[in-house]
Amino acid sequence: MAEQMTIAIVDDEQDMRESISQWLTLSGYRTQTFSSAEEALKNIDGDFPGIFISDIKMPGMDGITFLKRLQSIDNQLPVIMITGHGDVSMAVEAMRIGAYDFLEKPFDPERMAELTKRAVHTRRLTLDNRTLRRELSDGTVLLRKLMGSSPVMERLREDILDLAQADGHILVSGETGSGKSLIAHALHACGPRQGKKFVMVNCAAFAEEELARRLFGPMDDGTPALEASLGGTLCLEDVESLPASIQARLIGALEDHDRGSDTSPLRIIAISNEPDPNTSLEETIRQDLYFRLAAMQITPPPLRARGEDILNLFNRYVETFADEYGVEGPDVSAKDAAQLLQAPWPGNIRQLINLAERAVLQHRRGSYSIANLLMDDTSEPTPDVIAEGKPLKEYVEAFERMLIDNTMRRHKGSIQSVMEELSLPRRTLNEKMAKYGLSRSNYVG
């Protein structure tokens, strides 16, 4: 669940602090009040999860000086200034320094609530972007994002760690929605180029002339991708869409670096969607480029091949969206579990995430149907019977593990409550938890 934003209110007048706090609390915000700028500065760091509303005229450190101090800590922190009648010049100065906006006393509470809403949205986007940038530079975090305990996922994570240490070009190919971009980021972040630039270019997103400029230059502003990524990683998405002329120029650039230039080495991670079943990537792009980019290869498994990972992932995303929307998530029945395990998942993880969110939204209205949601995605009915060639035992065990896991989460690790809900004796519950690798310590707290 996204962290709730805090509205920090700084004003030397107690009545003003309390009235602002009361109104914003009634509007659904969490507030924190300070009687001076000095006191507020003791309680803030660069990632303060919220915004500030501050008076301009205060004893001691005034609002303008306070704003400058906040800007030095985090220049993207929204600060709404409160000014008295006739203090327009101070308000203009505050806006010049970087205040988000200002309110003139006596102000309309509805106007304050609207400004607060917009400032909070801005702050949340800033913090989310910072978190994303940190995660994309941390190989450990990225590997954790490749969730799943199935053998194919264990092997995928091991392959990423192995190939990340090599300095050659890598081809990441697989079905749409299977996590190829995440794998590319992980290959960069887990290797010796971690912390260096990771430059991504989508080869299908631009016309030929514009793509050539973005890769090789000249550019009106900024550095072309090939030059900017030297020493780091150049990631080419949808590499199968490269026009023939750009393929030839890329080969030339690779040959120059192979001959040993004075610049930092060039490393490319190419991402390719599964081409037409009758056409391989090797046939789509010129062979000399293909064999360079595909010196090392990695392929994420399709979701349908990941067994009980499907149920575990679905549950995790249902839990996430239920928290986000502030509702109870739906319970997955045995029939739902069988349908999830048998679904073809043409959109892979991306499709599963969308389906989990829609399941939460439907359940919020009173009911939901996995079968209907899957049919909406595929336009094909999901079978109500166990798929041929799949042992019934596999489905039963996957559902059983999911059921115990969900119940343990709901009861925060209370063994007694789980025993009562599932009508299981302690010994049987302990045996099944051991069998499925479930530990009570993961649910407590």
Phi, psi and omega per residue, in radians:
M1 nan 2.387 3.138
A2 -1.100 2.434 -3.119
E3 -1.125 2.382 3.136
Q4 -1.231 2.356 -3.139
M5 -1.335 2.574 3.109
T6 -1.894 2.359 3.041
I7 -1.754 1.896 3.131
A8 -1.568 2.166 -3.068
I9 -1.947 2.134 -3.099
V10 -2.087 2.008 -3.138
D11 -2.817 2.394 -3.117
D12 -1.349 -0.229 3.124
E13 -1.625 2.063 -3.070
Q14 -1.067 -0.744 -3.129
D15 -1.051 -0.725 3.135
M16 -1.143 -0.784 3.125
R17 -1.011 -0.816 -3.056
E18 -1.206 -0.649 -3.119
S19 -1.207 -0.729 3.097
I20 -1.108 -0.778 -3.133
S21 -1.069 -0.753 -3.113
Q22 -1.122 -0.751 -3.107
W23 -1.146 -0.768 -3.111
L24 -1.233 -0.561 3.070
T25 -1.129 -0.751 3.086
L26 -1.117 -0.435 3.111
S27 -1.475 0.016 3.057
G28 1.730 0.169 -3.114
Y29 -1.712 2.722 2.988
R30 -1.656 2.287 -3.072
T31 -2.083 2.776 3.059
Q32 -2.496 2.294 -3.043
T33 -1.996 2.567 3.109
F34 -2.385 2.459 -3.112
S35 -1.539 -0.142 -3.141
S36 -2.677 2.769 3.091
A37 -1.139 -0.665 -3.137
E38 -1.039 -0.747 3.134
E39 -1.136 -0.717 -3.120
A40 -1.119 -0.670 -3.087
L41 -1.148 -0.379 3.106
K42 -1.303 -0.189 -3.008
N43 -2.102 0.468 -3.102
I44 -2.390 2.508 2.967
D45 -2.275 -3.013 -3.029
G46 -1.173 -0.288 -3.139
D47 -2.062 0.649 3.137
F48 -0.942 2.164 -3.050
P49 -1.460 1.158 3.140
G50 2.996 -2.784 -3.108
I51 -2.311 2.981 3.098
F52 -2.067 2.466 2.913
I53 -2.084 2.062 -3.014
S54 -2.331 2.438 2.999
D55 -1.233 2.662 3.107
I56 -1.497 -0.791 -3.091
K57 -1.627 1.884 3.102
M58 -2.457 2.582 3.056
P59 -1.149 2.733 -3.078
G60 1.300 -2.204 3.113
M61 -1.339 2.123 -3.121
D62 -1.433 3.067 -3.044
G63 -1.134 -0.623 -3.140
I64 -1.145 -0.815 3.112
T65 -1.112 -0.696 3.113
F66 -1.072 -0.751 3.116
L67 -1.053 -0.745 3.128
K68 -1.094 -0.695 3.118
R69 -1.141 -0.728 3.110
L70 -1.106 -0.698 3.127
Q71 -1.109 -0.601 3.127
S72 -1.241 -0.462 3.095
I73 -1.411 -0.767 -3.121
D74 -2.726 1.821 -3.059
N75 -1.332 0.044 3.067
Q76 -1.946 0.273 3.126
L77 -1.480 2.063 3.136
P78 -1.210 2.267 3.102
V79 -2.242 2.110 3.081
I80 -1.729 2.156 -3.078
M81 -1.703 2.478 3.071
I82 -1.854 2.162 -3.101
T83 -2.088 2.642 3.060
G84 -1.461 2.955 3.114
H85 -1.068 2.259 3.113
G86 1.608 -0.014 -3.127
D87 -1.706 0.591 -3.086
V88 -1.064 -0.683 -3.119
S89 -1.087 -0.656 3.111
M90 -1.209 -0.641 3.099
A91 -1.117 -0.730 3.113
V92 -1.096 -0.730 3.102
E93 -1.087 -0.725 3.126
A94 -1.090 -0.732 3.119
M95 -1.150 -0.641 3.114
R96 -1.112 -0.688 3.140
I97 -1.214 -0.559 3.121
G98 2.379 0.282 3.074
A99 -1.088 2.573 -3.130
Y100 -1.205 -0.749 3.109
D101 -3.014 -3.130 3.096
F102 -2.460 2.737 3.093
L103 -2.143 2.338 3.136
E104 -1.754 2.257 3.106
K105 -1.214 2.536 -0.211
P106 -1.329 2.320 -3.043
F107 -1.780 2.758 3.112
D108 -1.392 2.119 3.136
P109 -0.981 -0.584 3.121
E110 -1.166 -0.669 3.089
R111 -1.123 -0.725 3.112
M112 -1.094 -0.754 -3.138
A113 -1.107 -0.686 3.138
E114 -1.182 -0.760 3.082
L115 -1.069 -0.748 3.135
T116 -1.066 -0.760 -3.140
K117 -1.030 -0.793 -3.116
R118 -1.198 -0.688 3.139
A119 -1.157 -0.702 3.113
V120 -1.103 -0.739 3.112
H121 -1.061 -0.765 3.115
T122 -1.066 -0.767 -3.117
R123 -1.139 -0.714 -3.132
R124 -1.089 -0.730 3.112
L125 -1.092 -0.726 3.120
T126 -1.051 -0.853 -3.106
L127 -1.174 -0.670 3.104
D128 -1.097 -0.715 3.132
N129 -1.159 -0.667 3.096
R130 -1.126 -0.763 3.129
T131 -1.073 -0.749 3.138
L132 -1.083 -0.772 3.137
R133 -1.080 -0.707 3.116
R134 -1.135 -0.750 -3.132
E135 -1.115 -0.674 -3.110
L136 -1.254 -0.212 3.095
S137 -1.834 0.054 -3.098
D138 -2.043 1.865 -3.103
G139 -1.064 -0.640 -3.136
T140 -1.090 -0.769 3.120
V141 -1.112 -0.749 -3.112
L142 -1.125 -0.699 3.107
L143 -1.119 -0.626 3.095
R144 -1.154 -0.512 3.119
K145 -1.236 -0.376 3.048
L146 -1.453 1.249 -2.994
M147 -1.243 2.703 3.060
G148 2.338 2.477 -3.141
S149 -1.966 0.135 3.131
S150 -1.199 2.689 3.141
P151 -0.955 -0.663 -3.113
V152 -1.170 -0.552 3.111
M153 -1.354 -0.639 3.047
E154 -1.036 -0.758 -3.137
R155 -1.171 -0.660 3.116
L156 -1.067 -0.802 3.135
R157 -1.104 -0.668 3.095
E158 -1.140 -0.711 3.120
D159 -1.107 -0.689 3.119
I160 -1.080 -0.805 -3.138
L161 -1.092 -0.666 3.137
D162 -1.193 -0.922 -3.052
L163 -1.208 -0.465 -3.130
A164 -1.100 -0.501 -3.104
Q165 -1.354 -0.366 3.099
A166 -1.349 2.781 -3.077
D167 -1.925 0.149 -3.103
G168 -1.508 3.078 3.101
H169 -1.287 2.624 -3.079
I170 -2.323 2.404 3.039
L171 -1.840 2.144 3.062
V172 -1.897 1.949 -3.102
S173 -2.220 2.579 -3.138
G174 2.974 -3.099 -3.084
E175 -1.262 2.769 3.102
T176 -1.082 2.454 3.093
G177 1.366 0.175 -3.065
S178 -1.644 0.058 3.035
G179 1.695 0.442 -3.071
K180 -1.137 -0.714 3.137
S181 -1.133 -0.697 3.100
L182 -1.093 -0.712 3.111
I183 -1.103 -0.715 3.117
A184 -1.067 -0.788 3.085
H185 -1.063 -0.721 -3.132
A186 -1.141 -0.709 3.101
L187 -1.033 -0.666 3.106
H188 -1.256 -0.793 -3.011
A189 -1.323 -0.371 -3.115
C190 -1.608 -0.057 -3.061
G191 -1.927 -3.011 -3.093
P192 -1.189 -0.217 3.113
R193 -1.597 0.126 3.096
Q194 -0.945 2.362 -3.130
G195 1.572 -0.289 3.056
K196 -1.499 3.058 -3.049
K197 -1.207 2.425 3.007
F198 -2.058 1.905 -3.047
V199 -1.931 2.115 -3.093
M200 -1.941 2.311 3.090
V201 -2.255 2.225 3.079
N202 -1.567 1.953 -3.041
C203 -1.232 -0.300 -3.125
A204 -1.639 -0.068 -2.992
A205 -1.605 -0.172 -3.026
F206 -2.300 2.653 3.004
A207 -1.167 2.832 -2.996
E208 -0.980 -0.811 -3.091
E209 -1.145 -0.745 3.136
E210 -1.178 -0.688 3.117
L211 -1.094 -0.709 3.116
A212 -1.073 -0.731 3.116
R213 -1.107 -0.766 -3.096
R214 -1.152 -0.572 -3.127
L215 -1.458 -0.822 -2.964
F216 -1.956 -0.299 -3.064
G217 1.510 -3.089 -0.085
P218 -1.335 2.660 3.128
M219 -2.057 2.524 3.127
D220 -1.146 -0.656 3.096
D221 -2.473 2.473 3.140
G222 1.551 3.134 -3.082
T223 -1.929 2.372 3.104
P224 -1.034 2.622 -2.974
A225 -1.016 -0.702 -3.092
L226 -1.075 -0.740 -3.139
E227 -1.287 -0.719 -3.082
A228 -1.129 -0.502 -3.045
S229 -1.575 -0.046 -3.118
L230 -1.034 2.268 -3.048
G231 1.548 -0.328 3.096
G232 -1.992 -2.281 -3.099
T233 -2.398 2.332 2.978
L234 -1.785 2.096 -3.136
C235 -1.871 2.106 3.137
L236 -1.854 1.844 3.079
E237 -1.401 2.607 3.137
D238 0.891 0.871 -3.065
V239 -1.071 -0.421 3.125
E240 -1.147 -0.234 -3.131
S241 -1.586 0.021 -3.129
L242 -1.079 2.197 3.060
P243 -1.118 2.714 -3.072
A244 -1.024 -0.688 -3.107
S245 -1.132 -0.642 -3.137
I246 -1.325 -0.588 3.037
Q247 -1.000 -0.757 -3.129
A248 -1.118 -0.743 3.136
R249 -1.179 -0.620 3.118
L250 -1.163 -0.709 3.068
I251 -1.019 -0.768 3.118
G252 -1.043 -0.751 3.134
A253 -1.120 -0.727 3.132
L254 -1.131 -0.693 3.132
E255 -1.156 -0.659 3.095
D256 -1.050 -0.752 -3.122
H257 -1.265 -0.586 3.098
D258 -1.128 -0.532 -3.135
R259 -1.332 -0.157 3.059
G260 1.627 1.432 3.088
S261 -1.565 2.980 -3.132
D262 -1.408 -0.200 -3.098
T263 -1.470 3.013 3.118
S264 -1.129 2.616 -3.058
P265 -1.124 2.563 3.120
L266 -1.624 2.295 3.092
R267 -2.313 2.252 -3.094
I268 -2.046 2.323 2.899
I269 -1.920 2.002 -3.117
A270 -1.727 2.354 3.124
I271 -1.975 2.230 -3.129
S272 -2.258 2.268 2.961
N273 -1.259 2.671 3.072
E274 -0.989 2.106 3.123
P275 -1.273 -3.093 3.049
D276 -0.879 2.376 -3.087
P277 -0.926 -0.448 -3.116
N278 -1.612 -0.002 -3.095
T279 -2.339 2.175 3.116
S280 -1.537 2.813 3.094
L281 -1.072 -0.595 3.126
E282 -1.033 -0.520 3.111
E283 -1.537 -0.264 -3.075
T284 -1.459 -0.689 3.122
I285 -2.006 2.840 -3.072
R286 -1.088 2.532 -2.967
Q287 -1.103 -0.709 -3.095
D288 -1.120 -0.555 3.066
L289 -1.303 -0.747 -3.134
Y290 -0.997 -0.837 -3.055
F291 -1.215 -0.421 3.032
R292 -1.290 -0.844 -3.082
L293 -1.234 -0.505 -3.076
A294 -1.724 0.437 3.092
A295 -0.998 -0.649 3.007
M296 -2.264 2.499 -3.067
Q297 -2.336 2.625 3.063
I298 -2.533 2.396 -3.073
T299 -2.285 2.012 3.078
P300 -1.184 2.484 3.133
P301 -1.265 2.553 3.040
P302 -1.170 2.663 -3.080
L303 -1.022 -0.658 -3.086
R304 -1.110 -0.273 -3.125
A305 -1.683 0.139 -2.991
R306 -1.845 0.198 3.001
G307 0.972 -2.274 -3.022
E308 -1.233 -0.173 2.990
D309 -0.928 -0.579 -3.107
I310 -1.027 -0.827 -3.127
L311 -1.193 -0.729 -3.121
N312 -1.124 -0.742 3.128
L313 -1.158 -0.751 3.131
F314 -1.030 -0.777 3.133
N315 -1.105 -0.725 -3.130
R316 -1.103 -0.762 -3.110
Y317 -1.264 -0.608 3.044
V318 -1.059 -0.761 3.136
E319 -1.087 -0.738 3.139
T320 -1.101 -0.828 -3.109
F321 -1.233 -0.596 3.089
A322 -1.087 -0.727 3.070
D323 -1.097 -0.767 -3.088
E324 -1.100 -0.687 -3.115
Y325 -1.608 -0.038 3.099
G326 1.176 0.675 -3.123
V327 -2.312 2.965 3.019
E328 -1.406 2.360 3.107
G329 -1.360 2.742 3.128
P330 -1.266 2.575 3.002
D331 -1.454 2.470 -3.126
V332 -1.638 2.095 3.136
S333 -1.417 2.990 3.103
A334 -1.071 -0.686 3.128
K335 -1.160 -0.724 3.088
D336 -1.029 -0.787 -3.105
A337 -1.056 -0.773 3.134
A338 -1.077 -0.712 -3.137
Q339 -1.179 -0.677 3.102
L340 -1.118 -0.725 -3.115
L341 -1.220 -0.498 -3.087
Q342 -1.618 -0.201 -3.063
A343 -1.091 2.575 -3.127
P344 -1.298 -0.400 3.097
W345 0.859 1.044 3.108
P346 -1.103 -0.457 3.124
G347 -1.676 0.038 3.052
N348 0.950 -2.429 -3.028
I349 -1.030 -0.697 -3.124
R350 -1.061 -0.697 3.121
Q351 -1.178 -0.709 -3.132
L352 -1.116 -0.724 3.133
I353 -1.075 -0.802 3.121
N354 -1.078 -0.705 -3.130
L355 -1.160 -0.696 3.117
A356 -1.081 -0.725 3.128
E357 -1.143 -0.738 -3.129
R358 -1.193 -0.567 3.086
A359 -1.110 -0.729 3.115
V360 -1.125 -0.747 -3.129
L361 -1.160 -0.708 3.090
Q362 -1.143 -0.746 -3.124
H363 -1.108 -0.561 3.114
R364 -1.089 -0.498 3.135
R365 -1.500 -0.089 3.043
G366 2.209 -0.435 3.129
S367 -2.786 2.826 3.080
Y368 -2.676 2.812 -3.120
S369 -2.423 1.986 3.095
I370 -1.047 -0.732 -3.111
A371 -1.024 -0.791 -3.126
N372 -1.178 -0.679 3.129
L373 -1.131 -0.731 3.112
L374 -1.156 -0.655 3.128
M375 -1.153 -0.642 3.093
D376 -1.062 -0.610 -3.096
D377 -1.360 -0.614 -2.964
T378 -1.976 -0.256 -3.040
S379 1.057 0.300 3.095
E380 -2.216 2.380 3.124
P381 -1.127 2.443 3.062
T382 -1.533 2.264 -3.073
P383 -1.105 2.564 3.110
D384 -1.601 -0.018 -3.113
V385 -2.028 2.824 -3.130
I386 -1.156 2.320 -3.075
A387 -1.101 2.475 3.138
E388 -1.123 2.432 3.118
G389 1.608 -0.190 3.102
K390 -1.827 2.163 -3.138
P391 -1.173 2.418 3.119
L392 -0.989 -0.631 -3.111
K393 -0.990 -0.635 -3.126
E394 -1.123 -0.716 3.130
Y395 -1.222 -0.733 -3.127
V396 -1.088 -0.800 -3.109
E397 -1.167 -0.693 3.120
A398 -1.096 -0.751 -3.139
F399 -1.187 -0.709 -3.124
E400 -1.091 -0.765 3.130
R401 -1.099 -0.777 3.135
M402 -1.061 -0.726 -3.106
L403 -1.117 -0.784 3.133
I404 -1.163 -0.752 3.136
D405 -1.036 -0.840 3.133
N406 -1.056 -0.769 -3.087
T407 -1.174 -0.694 3.088
M408 -1.094 -0.697 3.135
R409 -1.155 -0.747 -3.098
R410 -1.117 -0.629 -3.098
H411 -1.743 0.221 3.057
K412 0.899 0.726 3.033
G413 1.447 0.155 3.127
S414 -1.299 1.820 -3.090
I415 -1.039 -0.736 -3.100
Q416 -1.078 -0.767 -3.135
S417 -1.144 -0.670 3.129
V418 -1.170 -0.733 3.111
M419 -1.027 -0.758 -3.112
E420 -1.184 -0.769 -3.096
E421 -1.171 -0.705 -3.082
L422 -1.634 -0.014 -3.134
S423 0.942 0.859 3.134
L424 -2.064 2.385 2.997
P425 -1.206 2.742 -3.054
R426 -0.998 -0.756 -3.080
R427 -1.085 -0.751 -3.142
T428 -1.127 -0.733 3.121
L429 -1.088 -0.773 3.134
N430 -1.061 -0.737 -3.124
E431 -1.121 -0.756 -3.112
K432 -1.211 -0.653 3.096
M433 -1.118 -0.706 3.095
A434 -1.127 -0.711 -3.136
K435 -1.072 -0.682 -3.057
Y436 -1.715 0.147 3.094
G437 1.205 0.536 -3.138
L438 -1.731 2.300 -3.130
S439 -2.111 2.348 -3.120
R440 -1.006 -0.573 -3.096
S441 -1.071 -0.394 -3.139
N442 -1.338 -0.171 -3.056
Y443 -2.004 -0.199 -3.086
V444 -1.417 2.416 3.062
G445 1.733 nan nan
